[in-house]
């Protein structure tokens, strides 16, 4: 049965019960960690904040090396909160990489290599390129899932810090995991407040009515069923609203 054919109250209940058959029932059961991540990350706020405060004095710029799910949330945060000190590198275009390198004081740059699998070819290539220019472990951080090749490399090279991700979260759902919150801490975002608001949304997404997560999901599903491949957002009296197109 399609999620669009399930009654809304039943759908919400089954999602929070971690019922993988809401989707296809194949391997979704091992990818539902995003439902609990705001609470987990709240326990790590002090760790992330302390780390970010400790790199301020010897860092002029932060360069995040990542692709896809590892770069999307950091880029949104950078734009939303004003991150002049942070650059997000998610391209392998030689000219863009050379231009970025030329604008850095390489001895005062913190590099954050971000890859869940630890084998993302573009990110590993970025890391190898900049390691040749700045081969000092104290200038490097890794954000990766436990046991990955990137974690092993980070230990071998003596990275300043390694932040483990949550293996039960897919990359596109990782904004409130270390893949989003390590960059957020380096942007001096108030993590406690950010997660408080996230937990307010978690609570709202338990409701049968007025549930923003359910409303968005249904709009996306209905749009797909009607052959539309996107949902547009527009301001409605100063607040974002969903406008189908």
C-alpha positions as CSV (number, residue, x, y, z in Angstrom):
1,X,0.0,0.0,0.0
2,X,1.3,3.5,-0.9
3,X,1.8,5.9,2.0
4,X,-0.7,8.2,0.2
5,X,-3.4,5.5,0.8
6,X,-2.8,5.2,4.5
7,X,-5.0,7.4,6.9
8,X,-2.9,10.3,8.1
9,X,-3.2,9.4,11.8
10,X,-2.1,5.8,11.1
11,X,0.8,7.0,8.9
12,X,2.2,9.3,11.6
13,X,1.9,6.6,14.2
14,X,3.6,4.0,12.1
15,X,6.5,6.3,11.2
16,X,7.2,7.0,14.9
17,X,6.9,3.3,15.6
18,X,9.8,2.8,13.1
19,X,7.6,0.7,10.8
20,X,9.7,0.3,7.6
21,X,6.6,-0.9,5.6
22,X,5.5,2.7,5.4
23,X,8.1,2.9,2.7
24,X,9.0,-0.3,0.8
25,X,9.8,-2.6,3.7
26,X,13.1,-3.5,2.2
27,X,16.1,-2.0,4.1
28,X,14.5,1.1,5.6
29,X,14.5,-0.3,9.1
30,X,18.3,0.3,9.3
31,X,18.0,3.9,8.1
32,X,15.6,5.5,10.6
33,X,18.1,7.0,13.0
34,X,17.1,10.5,11.9
35,X,14.0,10.2,14.1
36,X,16.1,10.2,17.2
37,X,19.1,12.3,16.2
38,X,18.1,15.7,17.7
39,X,17.9,14.1,21.2
40,X,21.3,12.3,20.7
41,X,23.0,15.4,19.4
42,X,21.7,17.4,22.3
43,X,24.1,15.3,24.5
44,X,27.0,16.4,22.3
45,X,26.5,20.2,22.3
46,X,29.1,20.9,24.9
47,X,31.7,18.7,23.0
48,X,31.1,20.5,19.7
49,X,31.0,24.0,21.2
50,X,34.2,23.4,23.2
51,X,35.9,22.1,20.0
52,X,34.9,25.1,17.9
53,X,36.0,27.5,20.6
54,X,39.4,25.8,20.7
55,X,40.2,26.4,17.1
56,X,39.3,30.1,16.9
57,X,42.7,31.6,17.8
58,X,44.7,29.7,15.2
59,X,42.2,29.6,12.4
60,X,41.4,32.2,9.8
61,X,39.3,30.0,7.4
62,X,37.4,26.8,7.5
63,X,37.2,24.7,4.4
64,X,34.7,21.9,4.4
65,X,35.4,19.1,1.9
66,X,32.3,17.2,1.1
67,X,29.8,16.1,-1.6
68,X,26.0,15.7,-1.6
69,X,24.6,15.0,1.9
70,X,27.9,16.0,3.5
71,X,27.9,19.5,1.9
72,X,24.3,20.5,1.5
73,X,23.4,21.3,5.1
74,X,26.7,23.1,5.8
75,X,26.2,25.3,2.7
76,X,22.6,26.1,3.9
77,X,23.9,27.0,7.3
78,X,26.7,29.0,5.9
79,X,24.3,31.1,3.9
80,X,21.7,31.3,6.6
81,X,24.0,32.4,9.4
82,X,26.6,34.3,7.5
83,X,29.8,32.3,7.3
84,X,32.5,34.4,5.7
85,X,35.1,32.3,7.3
86,X,33.7,29.0,5.9
87,X,34.1,27.7,2.4
88,X,32.2,24.6,1.2
89,X,34.1,22.7,-1.5
90,X,31.7,20.4,-3.4
91,X,33.2,20.5,-6.9
92,X,36.2,18.9,-8.5
93,X,36.6,21.6,-11.1
94,X,40.4,22.3,-11.2
95,X,39.9,26.1,-11.6
96,X,37.6,26.3,-8.6
97,X,39.9,24.3,-6.4
98,X,43.0,26.3,-7.4
99,X,41.2,29.6,-6.9
100,X,40.1,28.5,-3.4
101,X,43.6,27.4,-2.5
102,X,45.1,30.6,-3.7
103,X,42.9,32.7,-1.4
104,X,43.8,30.8,1.8
105,X,46.5,31.3,4.4
106,X,47.2,27.6,4.4
107,X,48.9,27.6,7.8
108,X,45.8,29.1,9.4
109,X,43.1,27.1,7.6
110,X,41.1,24.3,9.2
111,X,40.1,21.5,6.8
112,X,37.0,19.4,7.5
113,X,36.9,16.2,5.5
114,X,33.3,15.0,5.6
115,X,32.1,11.7,4.2
116,X,29.8,9.1,5.7
117,X,31.3,6.2,3.9
118,X,34.8,7.5,4.1
119,X,35.3,6.5,0.5
120,X,33.6,9.3,-1.4
121,X,36.1,9.7,-4.3
122,X,35.7,13.5,-4.7
123,X,36.1,14.2,-1.0
124,X,39.1,11.8,-0.7
125,X,40.7,13.6,-3.7
126,X,40.1,17.0,-2.1
127,X,41.7,15.7,1.1
128,X,44.8,14.4,-0.7
129,X,45.2,17.6,-2.7
130,X,45.0,19.9,0.3
131,X,47.0,17.5,2.5
132,X,50.0,18.1,0.1
133,X,49.6,21.8,0.7
134,X,48.9,21.7,4.5
135,X,50.3,18.4,5.9
136,X,49.7,19.1,9.5
137,X,47.3,17.0,11.4
138,X,46.3,19.7,13.8
139,X,44.7,21.6,10.8
140,X,42.4,18.7,10.0
141,X,39.1,17.3,11.2
142,X,37.2,14.3,9.9
143,X,33.5,13.7,10.1
144,X,32.7,10.1,9.1
145,X,30.9,7.0,10.2
146,X,32.8,4.7,12.6
147,X,35.2,2.3,11.1
148,X,35.4,4.0,7.7
149,X,38.6,4.4,5.6
150,X,38.5,8.1,6.3
151,X,38.6,7.5,10.0
152,X,41.6,5.2,9.6
153,X,43.3,7.8,7.5
154,X,42.6,10.5,10.0
155,X,44.1,8.5,12.8
156,X,47.2,7.7,10.7
157,X,47.7,11.4,9.9
158,X,47.0,12.6,13.4
159,X,43.9,14.7,12.7
160,X,42.9,17.2,15.4
161,X,39.5,15.6,15.8
162,X,37.4,12.8,14.5
163,X,33.6,13.2,14.9
164,X,31.7,9.9,14.3
165,X,28.4,10.0,12.5
166,X,25.4,7.9,13.2
167,X,25.4,4.8,10.9
168,X,21.6,4.5,10.9
169,X,21.2,7.9,9.1
170,X,21.5,8.3,5.4
171,X,23.5,11.2,4.0
172,X,20.4,13.2,2.9
173,X,19.0,13.0,6.4
174,X,22.2,14.1,8.2
175,X,21.6,17.8,8.7
176,X,21.1,17.5,12.5
177,X,23.9,14.9,12.9
178,X,27.6,15.7,13.2
179,X,27.7,16.3,9.4
180,X,25.6,19.4,9.9
181,X,26.4,20.3,13.5
182,X,30.2,20.3,13.4
183,X,30.1,22.9,10.6
184,X,27.3,24.7,12.6
185,X,29.6,24.9,15.7
186,X,32.4,26.3,13.6
187,X,30.0,28.9,12.3
188,X,29.3,29.8,16.0
189,X,25.6,28.8,15.6
190,X,23.8,28.4,19.0
191,X,23.5,24.6,18.9
192,X,21.4,24.4,22.0
193,X,18.8,26.8,20.5
194,X,19.0,25.1,17.1
195,X,18.3,21.7,18.6
196,X,15.5,23.1,20.9
197,X,13.7,24.3,17.8
198,X,14.3,20.9,16.1
199,X,12.8,19.2,19.1
200,X,9.8,21.5,18.9
201,X,9.4,20.4,15.3
202,X,9.7,16.7,16.4
203,X,6.8,17.3,18.8
204,X,4.7,19.0,16.1
205,X,5.4,16.1,13.8
206,X,3.6,13.7,16.2
207,X,0.2,15.4,15.6
208,X,-2.5,14.1,13.2
209,X,-3.5,17.7,12.3
210,X,-1.2,20.7,11.8
211,X,1.7,18.4,11.3
212,X,4.3,20.2,9.1
213,X,6.2,17.1,8.3
214,X,3.1,15.2,7.2
215,X,1.9,18.1,5.2
216,X,5.1,18.4,3.3
217,X,5.3,14.7,2.7
218,X,1.8,14.5,1.4
219,X,2.4,17.5,-0.9
220,X,5.5,15.8,-2.3
221,X,3.7,12.5,-2.7
222,X,0.7,14.0,-4.4
223,X,2.9,16.0,-6.7
224,X,4.8,12.9,-7.7
225,X,1.5,11.0,-8.4
226,X,0.4,13.9,-10.6
227,X,3.7,14.0,-12.5
228,X,5.3,17.0,-10.8
229,X,8.8,16.7,-9.6
230,X,9.1,19.6,-7.1
231,X,7.4,21.6,-4.5
232,X,7.9,25.4,-4.3
233,X,7.9,27.5,-1.2
234,X,6.6,31.0,-1.0
235,X,6.2,33.6,1.8
236,X,2.7,33.8,3.1
237,X,2.3,36.8,5.5
238,X,6.0,36.6,6.3
239,X,6.1,32.8,6.8
240,X,7.1,30.1,4.4
241,X,4.2,28.1,2.9
242,X,3.9,25.3,0.4
243,X,2.9,26.2,-3.1
244,X,2.5,23.3,-5.5
245,X,3.7,23.7,-9.1
